């Protein structure tokens, strides 16, 4: 699990109550959050100028004020350009600390296509000033083609309670999937195994099935699956929102608080913009989580009405209520 395996014993500085991220917080799409020492890191889809347009990286000393960090890639990996013709940047990364190295999974695709791939890069540190810093591209992890019924993007690493390693992934098509990993390589343990279905939104044949961005975390004896429903990438017109379901087994089935199965489009709403047209941040989604010494933090993007719908970094507290279900305390 990105949160569990990356948790460090030292406490980093952070706000007592979550404050809205400030500084260089846009454009940020599909963010993930981690801390190394006293520095917080957000990796996100490649947007912006130069190397940040390949895969973006930001840092913060306090989880509030953000600046540009060192971009992991100077060029699109050669294997990725061959695997997905027309790809110009890398999407929806995932960051975790496993076996002494940071694992950065990333997506390669073009909009609306499932000719896609997930790659992996690793480094012993996230700090360019430390000895040994270098992102080593480990190449292809898993791919999909138009002959497949899933889409190999939106990776999210998780380790289960028994120490097994998994990768959740998927966007549209037949929904969200889970693949068992080899702990030594971070790649599929059995490349020929069929991915396990986690969540789907059944629709009439030929219609889009808007579900993506899986993320699994462990808390309170349960596995919790986050997923984004409906449509991103339309600025303030985005209808994106985040749901959650839970299961005693990492493979599922994941159910909402009302018992609705996520394999049938169910789940419980965790993040949603107020439906009033005056709401500033629209379409909150593509959420991930990180557990630090002061609890869980939920990271996601939303579209800012006050800045022409720019996708913007948001971080919320994730707390579990008396009913055993999580709630997001969104920043002001």
C-alpha positions, 0 to 999 in steps of 0.5 A: 500500500502506498500509504503503509509502505511509505510511512516513516517513523519521524513526524513531518511538519504539517498543519494542525487542520488541513489548509488549502494548498497554495503556491504552484497548485495548477495545473495539477491533474491526477495527483498522488502524495507522499512524504520523504523526511521533512518534504512532501511530494506530489506527482501528477499527470504531465502538464506545463512546460519542459520536463513538467509537461512529461510528468509533473512533480511538486514539493512542499515543506508543510503540505500547504505551500507548493513549488516545482520539484525535479521532473522525473523524465527529460524525455518520453521513454523510448519503449513507451513511444513505441508501445503507444503511438501518438503519446506525448506525455505521461498520465496518472502516476502512483508513488510508493516506497518498496524494498528500499526504492521509490516506485513511480508507476505511470500511464501511457495513452492517448485520449479515448483509446485503450491502446495503453500501457503502464510503466515503472521507474524507481529511485532510492530517493526523491531528493535530487541533492541526495547521493544516488538520486536517479530515476531508473526506468524499469519499462513496461508493467502491463499493456492493453490493446483494442482487443482487450476489455480493460484500459491499462492506465491509472495504476495504484500500488497496494500491499495487503495484510499478508504482504502480497503486492498488487496493482489496481488499474483501469479506466472506462471499458469494463472497469477497474481491475486488480493484478498480483505483482512480483514483490521483487520486480513490481511487475505482474507475478503471472503475466498471463493471469486475467485481471480481477474485476473490482468495480464497473458501471454497466451501461448499454452496449456501445455507451461509455462506462465512466469509472476510473482512478482506483485506489485501495487503502487499509484501515480498521480491518477493511480494504477501502476502494476509491474510484472516480465516477462520471466525467473529468477533463471538462473544466467547470463542466466536469461531473467527476466525483469520488466514491468509496466501498469496502471489503474484507478481502482485497479482491472484493467484493467492494460494497457501499454503506448501503450494500450497493456493489461497486461491480454494479456502479454502487458505492458511497459518495466521498467527494462531490462538488456542491451542485450550486453553480456558485461552488468554486471547485468542481469535479473533485476526483482521481483521489489517492491517500497517504497515511502519516503520523497525524492520520490520513490525507486525501489528495485529488484534483478539482476544477477552479471556477475562479481560474478558468476551470484549471485543474487544481491540487486539493488535499483533505483530511480523511477521518473515520466516523462512528459508523466506521465509514470515512469522511473527507474534511475538505480544505477551506 
